[in-house]
Protein backbone atom coordinates (compact mmCIF):
# COMPACT_ATOMS: atom_id res chain seq x y z
CA UNK A 1 0.00 0.00 0.00
CA UNK A 2 1.37 3.40 -0.98
CA UNK A 3 1.42 6.33 1.42
CA UNK A 4 0.81 9.92 0.34
CA UNK A 5 2.17 12.63 2.64
CA UNK A 6 0.24 15.89 2.92
CA UNK A 7 1.45 19.39 3.80
CA UNK A 8 -1.33 21.73 4.95
CA UNK A 9 -0.96 25.49 4.68
CA UNK A 10 -3.72 26.86 6.87
CA UNK A 11 -5.49 25.11 9.74
CA UNK A 12 -8.74 27.02 10.10
CA UNK A 13 -12.22 25.53 10.27
CA UNK A 14 -12.02 23.92 6.83
CA UNK A 15 -8.55 22.48 7.40
CA UNK A 16 -9.50 20.99 10.75
CA UNK A 17 -12.75 19.54 9.37
CA UNK A 18 -10.77 18.02 6.49
CA UNK A 19 -8.35 16.37 8.93
CA UNK A 20 -11.26 14.97 10.93
CA UNK A 21 -12.72 13.61 7.69
CA UNK A 22 -9.57 11.76 6.63
CA UNK A 23 -9.17 10.34 10.14
CA UNK A 24 -12.76 9.10 10.17
CA UNK A 25 -12.58 7.66 6.66
CA UNK A 26 -9.14 6.05 6.75
CA UNK A 27 -10.48 2.59 5.84
CA UNK A 28 -12.66 3.96 3.04
CA UNK A 29 -9.67 5.78 1.53
CA UNK A 30 -7.70 2.54 1.56
CA UNK A 31 -10.55 0.60 -0.03
CA UNK A 32 -11.32 3.18 -2.72
CA UNK A 33 -7.78 4.02 -3.76
CA UNK A 34 -5.43 1.38 -2.37
CA UNK A 35 -3.52 4.16 -0.61
CA UNK A 36 -3.20 5.69 2.80
CA UNK A 37 -2.57 9.34 3.62
CA UNK A 38 -0.60 11.04 6.36
CA UNK A 39 -0.45 14.70 7.29
CA UNK A 40 3.23 15.39 7.88
CA UNK A 41 3.31 19.21 7.96
CA UNK A 42 0.95 22.00 9.07
CA UNK A 43 1.58 25.73 8.83
CA UNK A 44 -0.56 28.39 10.50
CA UNK A 45 -0.18 32.14 10.76
CA UNK A 46 -0.57 32.43 14.53
CA UNK A 47 -0.99 28.99 16.10
CA UNK A 48 2.43 27.53 15.30
CA UNK A 49 3.73 25.06 12.73
CA UNK A 50 4.31 21.33 12.84
CA UNK A 51 6.59 19.00 10.89
CA UNK A 52 6.79 15.27 11.48
CA UNK A 53 7.71 13.16 8.47
CA UNK A 54 6.48 10.05 10.29
CA UNK A 55 3.01 11.57 10.50
CA UNK A 56 1.51 14.22 12.76
CA UNK A 57 -0.73 13.05 15.61
CA UNK A 58 -3.82 14.76 14.23
CA UNK A 59 -6.03 13.89 17.18
CA UNK A 60 -3.71 15.71 19.57
CA UNK A 61 -3.15 18.59 17.15
CA UNK A 62 -6.89 19.14 16.79
CA UNK A 63 -7.40 18.91 20.55
CA UNK A 64 -4.66 21.47 21.19
CA UNK A 65 -6.19 23.96 18.78
CA UNK A 66 -9.66 23.44 20.24
CA UNK A 67 -8.42 23.74 23.84
CA UNK A 68 -5.50 26.16 23.71
CA UNK A 69 -5.85 27.76 20.24
CA UNK A 70 -2.23 26.85 19.48
CA UNK A 71 0.02 23.84 19.06
CA UNK A 72 1.82 22.61 22.18
CA UNK A 73 4.37 19.83 22.67
CA UNK A 74 2.49 16.72 21.57
CA UNK A 75 3.88 17.05 18.03
CA UNK A 76 7.32 18.13 16.80
CA UNK A 77 7.20 21.86 16.12
CA UNK A 78 8.74 23.66 13.17
CA UNK A 79 10.84 26.68 14.00
CA UNK A 80 10.40 28.80 10.87
CA UNK A 81 7.20 30.80 10.62
CA UNK A 82 7.45 30.94 6.81
CA UNK A 83 5.08 28.67 4.93
CA UNK A 84 7.49 28.57 1.97
CA UNK A 85 10.20 27.05 4.19
CA UNK A 86 7.82 24.41 5.49
CA UNK A 87 6.68 23.47 1.98
CA UNK A 88 10.29 23.01 0.89
CA UNK A 89 11.39 21.14 4.01
CA UNK A 90 8.34 18.92 4.25
CA UNK A 91 9.25 16.79 1.19
CA UNK A 92 5.53 15.99 1.13
CA UNK A 93 3.74 14.57 -1.90
CA UNK A 94 0.78 16.95 -1.84
CA UNK A 95 0.25 20.56 -0.82
CA UNK A 96 -3.19 21.35 0.59
CA UNK A 97 -3.36 25.15 0.18
CA UNK A 98 -5.93 26.65 2.56
CA UNK A 99 -4.39 30.01 3.42
CA UNK A 100 -6.44 33.18 3.79
CA UNK A 101 -7.67 34.74 0.55
CA UNK A 102 -5.96 37.90 -0.65
CA UNK A 103 -8.38 39.48 -3.09
CA UNK A 104 -5.80 42.02 -4.26
CA UNK A 105 -3.38 39.60 -5.92
CA UNK A 106 -3.96 36.01 -4.79
CA UNK A 107 -0.74 36.01 -2.77
CA UNK A 108 0.89 34.36 -0.90
CA UNK A 109 -1.19 31.37 -2.03
CA UNK A 110 0.11 31.62 -5.61
CA UNK A 111 3.70 31.55 -4.37
CA UNK A 112 2.91 28.58 -2.13
CA UNK A 113 1.57 26.67 -5.13
CA UNK A 114 4.51 27.64 -7.35
CA UNK A 115 6.91 26.44 -4.66
CA UNK A 116 5.08 23.14 -4.37
CA UNK A 117 5.22 22.59 -8.12
CA UNK A 118 8.96 23.32 -8.09
CA UNK A 119 9.27 20.49 -5.54
CA UNK A 120 7.20 18.20 -7.82
CA UNK A 121 4.33 18.22 -5.35
CA UNK A 122 0.69 17.85 -6.38
CA UNK A 123 -1.57 20.69 -5.23
CA UNK A 124 -5.13 20.83 -3.93
CA UNK A 125 -6.35 24.33 -3.15
CA UNK A 126 -9.44 25.64 -1.45
CA UNK A 127 -8.24 29.20 -2.00
CA UNK A 128 -9.99 30.91 -4.91
CA UNK A 129 -7.28 33.58 -5.22
CA UNK A 130 -4.85 31.53 -7.35
CA UNK A 131 -7.68 30.40 -9.66
CA UNK A 132 -8.97 33.96 -10.02
CA UNK A 133 -5.56 35.52 -10.58
CA UNK A 134 -3.19 32.97 -12.13
CA UNK A 135 -5.10 29.90 -13.32
CA UNK A 136 -3.57 29.58 -16.79
CA UNK A 137 -0.01 30.06 -15.58
CA UNK A 138 -0.39 27.65 -12.67
CA UNK A 139 -2.06 25.02 -14.86
CA UNK A 140 0.81 25.20 -17.34
CA UNK A 141 3.33 24.98 -14.51
CA UNK A 142 1.58 21.87 -13.16
CA UNK A 143 1.65 20.29 -16.62
CA UNK A 144 5.33 21.15 -17.05
CA UNK A 145 6.15 19.38 -13.78
CA UNK A 146 3.73 16.52 -14.54
CA UNK A 147 1.82 16.99 -11.30
CA UNK A 148 -1.88 17.33 -10.52
CA UNK A 149 -3.63 20.65 -9.75
CA UNK A 150 -7.12 20.41 -8.20
CA UNK A 151 -9.41 23.20 -6.97
CA UNK A 152 -13.02 21.98 -6.76
CA UNK A 153 -13.84 23.65 -3.47
CA UNK A 154 -12.94 27.21 -4.54
CA UNK A 155 -16.40 28.27 -5.74
CA UNK A 156 -19.28 26.29 -4.18
CA UNK A 157 -17.67 24.33 -1.35
CA UNK A 158 -17.89 20.63 -2.20
CA UNK A 159 -20.47 21.04 -4.97
CA UNK A 160 -18.99 19.39 -8.10
CA UNK A 161 -19.01 22.37 -10.43
CA UNK A 162 -15.73 21.87 -12.26
CA UNK A 163 -15.86 18.08 -12.05
CA UNK A 164 -19.39 18.03 -13.43
CA UNK A 165 -18.32 19.90 -16.55
CA UNK A 166 -15.03 18.04 -16.95
CA UNK A 167 -16.41 14.54 -16.40
CA UNK A 168 -20.01 14.68 -17.66
CA UNK A 169 -20.26 17.41 -20.29
CA UNK A 170 -17.67 16.07 -22.69
CA UNK A 171 -17.75 17.92 -26.00
CA UNK A 172 -19.83 20.83 -24.71
CA UNK A 173 -18.69 24.42 -24.98
CA UNK A 174 -19.67 26.67 -22.08
CA UNK A 175 -21.35 29.72 -23.58
CA UNK A 176 -22.21 31.54 -20.35
CA UNK A 177 -22.97 31.07 -16.67
CA UNK A 178 -25.01 32.81 -13.99
CA UNK A 179 -25.15 32.27 -10.26
CA UNK A 180 -25.82 33.37 -6.71
CA UNK A 181 -22.46 32.56 -5.16
CA UNK A 182 -22.03 34.75 -2.08
CA UNK A 183 -23.87 33.58 1.02
CA UNK A 184 -23.29 36.71 3.08
CA UNK A 185 -24.94 39.12 0.65
CA UNK A 186 -27.78 36.70 0.02
CA UNK A 187 -28.45 36.51 3.75
CA UNK A 188 -28.23 40.30 4.22
CA UNK A 189 -30.66 40.97 1.37
CA UNK A 190 -33.08 38.40 2.78
CA UNK A 191 -32.96 40.01 6.23
CA UNK A 192 -33.65 43.40 4.66
CA UNK A 193 -36.70 41.89 2.94
CA UNK A 194 -37.90 41.02 6.46
CA UNK A 195 -37.60 44.64 7.57
CA UNK A 196 -34.09 44.90 8.98
CA UNK A 197 -31.90 47.84 8.08
CA UNK A 198 -28.72 47.19 6.12
CA UNK A 199 -26.64 47.82 9.24
CA UNK A 200 -28.64 45.45 11.45
CA UNK A 201 -28.65 42.78 8.72
CA UNK A 202 -24.86 42.94 8.57
CA UNK A 203 -24.70 42.56 12.36
CA UNK A 204 -27.04 39.56 12.15
CA UNK A 205 -24.77 38.00 9.54
CA UNK A 206 -21.74 38.60 11.75
CA UNK A 207 -23.43 37.08 14.81
CA UNK A 208 -24.31 33.95 12.85
CA UNK A 209 -20.82 33.64 11.42
CA UNK A 210 -21.70 34.46 7.81
CA UNK A 211 -19.88 37.80 7.74
CA UNK A 212 -16.41 38.84 8.86
CA UNK A 213 -15.76 41.73 11.25
CA UNK A 214 -15.04 43.71 8.07
CA UNK A 215 -17.75 42.52 5.67
CA UNK A 216 -16.71 44.65 2.70
CA UNK A 217 -15.14 41.78 0.75
CA UNK A 218 -18.64 40.33 0.56
CA UNK A 219 -20.83 43.41 0.53
CA UNK A 220 -18.78 45.24 -2.09
CA UNK A 221 -18.84 42.19 -4.35
CA UNK A 222 -15.16 41.23 -4.23
CA UNK A 223 -15.73 37.61 -3.16
CA UNK A 224 -18.36 37.21 -5.87
CA UNK A 225 -16.01 38.78 -8.42
CA UNK A 226 -13.24 36.33 -7.49
CA UNK A 227 -15.62 33.40 -7.93
CA UNK A 228 -16.83 34.81 -11.25
CA UNK A 229 -13.25 35.13 -12.48
CA UNK A 230 -12.43 31.60 -11.30
CA UNK A 231 -15.39 30.03 -13.10
CA UNK A 232 -14.71 31.97 -16.29
CA UNK A 233 -11.04 31.01 -16.21
CA UNK A 234 -11.66 27.30 -15.63
CA UNK A 235 -14.81 26.67 -17.66
CA UNK A 236 -14.46 29.22 -20.46
CA UNK A 237 -10.67 29.44 -20.79
CA UNK A 238 -10.90 33.05 -19.70
CA UNK A 239 -8.17 35.34 -18.49
CA UNK A 240 -10.12 37.34 -15.90
CA UNK A 241 -9.23 38.50 -12.41
CA UNK A 242 -11.39 40.13 -9.73
CA UNK A 243 -10.42 43.62 -10.85
CA UNK A 244 -11.43 42.98 -14.47
CA UNK A 245 -14.92 41.83 -13.46
CA UNK A 246 -17.58 44.55 -13.77
CA UNK A 247 -18.46 44.73 -10.07
CA UNK A 248 -21.26 46.35 -8.10
CA UNK A 249 -21.91 45.22 -4.53
CA UNK A 250 -24.99 45.63 -2.32
CA UNK A 251 -23.88 48.55 -0.15
CA UNK A 252 -26.05 51.01 -2.10
CA UNK A 253 -29.15 48.81 -2.20
CA UNK A 254 -31.75 50.56 -0.05
CA UNK A 255 -34.55 49.17 2.05
CA UNK A 256 -37.06 51.08 -0.09
CA UNK A 257 -35.71 49.43 -3.27
CA UNK A 258 -36.03 46.00 -1.68
CA UNK A 259 -39.57 46.77 -0.45
CA UNK A 260 -40.61 48.12 -3.84
CA UNK A 261 -39.23 45.07 -5.61
CA UNK A 262 -40.95 42.73 -3.17
CA UNK A 263 -44.32 44.46 -3.57
CA UNK A 264 -44.02 44.00 -7.34
CA UNK A 265 -43.35 40.27 -6.92
CA UNK A 266 -39.56 40.46 -7.23
CA UNK A 267 -36.48 40.02 -5.04
CA UNK A 268 -33.08 41.64 -5.33
CA UNK A 269 -30.17 39.19 -5.53
CA UNK A 270 -26.45 39.65 -6.12
CA UNK A 271 -25.90 37.88 -9.45
CA UNK A 272 -22.60 36.64 -10.88
CA UNK A 273 -22.36 36.28 -14.66
CA UNK A 274 -19.84 35.18 -17.25
CA UNK A 275 -20.49 35.53 -21.00
CA UNK A 276 -19.03 36.30 -24.40
CA UNK A 277 -19.19 39.84 -25.77
CA UNK A 278 -17.64 40.42 -29.20
CA UNK A 279 -15.71 37.14 -28.82
CA UNK A 280 -14.27 38.33 -25.51
CA UNK A 281 -15.05 36.70 -22.17
CA UNK A 282 -16.60 39.12 -19.70
CA UNK A 283 -17.53 38.86 -16.03
CA UNK A 284 -20.13 40.84 -14.12
CA UNK A 285 -21.39 41.03 -10.53
CA UNK A 286 -24.40 43.20 -9.74
CA UNK A 287 -27.67 43.35 -7.76
CA UNK A 288 -30.56 42.28 -10.03
CA UNK A 289 -34.32 42.08 -9.68
CA UNK A 290 -35.51 38.46 -9.89
CA UNK A 291 -39.08 37.55 -10.89
CA UNK A 292 -41.10 35.24 -8.61
CA UNK A 293 -41.30 32.55 -11.33
CA UNK A 294 -37.50 32.40 -11.61
CA UNK A 295 -35.66 29.54 -9.89
CA UNK A 296 -33.31 32.13 -8.39
CA UNK A 297 -36.18 33.78 -6.48
CA UNK A 298 -36.18 31.09 -3.78
CA UNK A 299 -32.41 30.80 -3.29
CA UNK A 300 -32.38 32.19 0.22
CA UNK A 301 -30.08 32.48 3.23
CA UNK A 302 -26.74 30.74 2.64
CA UNK A 303 -27.77 28.56 -0.29
CA UNK A 304 -26.05 28.99 -3.67
CA UNK A 305 -26.89 28.22 -7.28
CA UNK A 306 -24.97 28.11 -10.54
CA UNK A 307 -26.51 27.82 -14.01
CA UNK A 308 -24.27 26.84 -16.93
CA UNK A 309 -25.39 27.34 -20.52
CA UNK A 310 -23.77 25.05 -23.11
CA UNK A 311 -23.97 24.71 -26.87
CA UNK A 312 -25.04 21.05 -26.89
CA UNK A 313 -26.76 20.39 -23.54
CA UNK A 314 -28.63 23.66 -23.04
CA UNK A 315 -28.71 25.12 -19.54
CA UNK A 316 -28.01 23.13 -16.39
CA UNK A 317 -28.41 24.43 -12.83
CA UNK A 318 -26.81 23.05 -9.69
CA UNK A 319 -28.04 24.08 -6.22
CA UNK A 320 -26.25 23.85 -2.88
CA UNK A 321 -28.58 23.95 0.13
CA UNK A 322 -27.36 25.87 3.22
CA UNK A 323 -23.78 24.56 3.26
CA UNK A 324 -21.74 24.30 6.43
CA UNK A 325 -18.05 23.67 7.02
CA UNK A 326 -18.57 19.95 6.33
CA UNK A 327 -19.30 20.73 2.68
CA UNK A 328 -16.11 22.79 2.33
CA UNK A 329 -14.07 20.00 3.89
CA UNK A 330 -15.68 17.50 1.54
CA UNK A 331 -14.57 19.53 -1.48
CA UNK A 332 -10.95 19.16 -0.36
CA UNK A 333 -11.51 15.49 0.50
CA UNK A 334 -13.09 14.74 -2.89
CA UNK A 335 -10.11 16.33 -4.64
CA UNK A 336 -7.82 14.12 -2.57
CA UNK A 337 -9.73 11.01 -3.65
CA UNK A 338 -9.61 12.18 -7.27
CA UNK A 339 -5.85 12.65 -6.99
CA UNK A 340 -5.32 9.22 -5.43
CA UNK A 341 -7.37 7.56 -8.17
CA UNK A 342 -5.38 9.35 -10.88
CA UNK A 343 -2.11 8.17 -9.35
CA UNK A 344 -3.06 4.47 -9.39
Secondary structure as UniProt FT lines:
FT   STRAND          2..9
FT   HELIX           13..24
FT   HELIX           26..33
FT   STRAND          35..43
FT   STRAND          49..51
FT   TURN            53..54
FT   HELIX           58..68
FT   HELIX           83..90
FT   STRAND          94..97
FT   TURN            103..105
FT   TURN            107..108
FT   HELIX           109..118
FT   TURN            119..120
FT   STRAND          122..125
FT   HELIX           128..144
FT   TURN            145..146
FT   STRAND          149..150
FT   HELIX           153..156
FT   TURN            157..158
FT   HELIX           161..168
FT   TURN            170..171
FT   STRAND          174..180
FT   HELIX           183..193
FT   TURN            194..195
FT   HELIX           198..207
FT   TURN            208..209
FT   HELIX           216..219
FT   TURN            220..221
FT   HELIX           222..235
FT   HELIX           242..244
FT   STRAND          246..247
FT   TURN            251..252
FT   HELIX           255..263
FT   TURN            264..265
FT   STRAND          266..277
FT   TURN            278..279
FT   STRAND          280..291
FT   TURN            292..293
FT   HELIX           295..298
FT   TURN            301..302
FT   STRAND          304..310
FT   STRAND          315..320
FT   HELIX           325..342
//
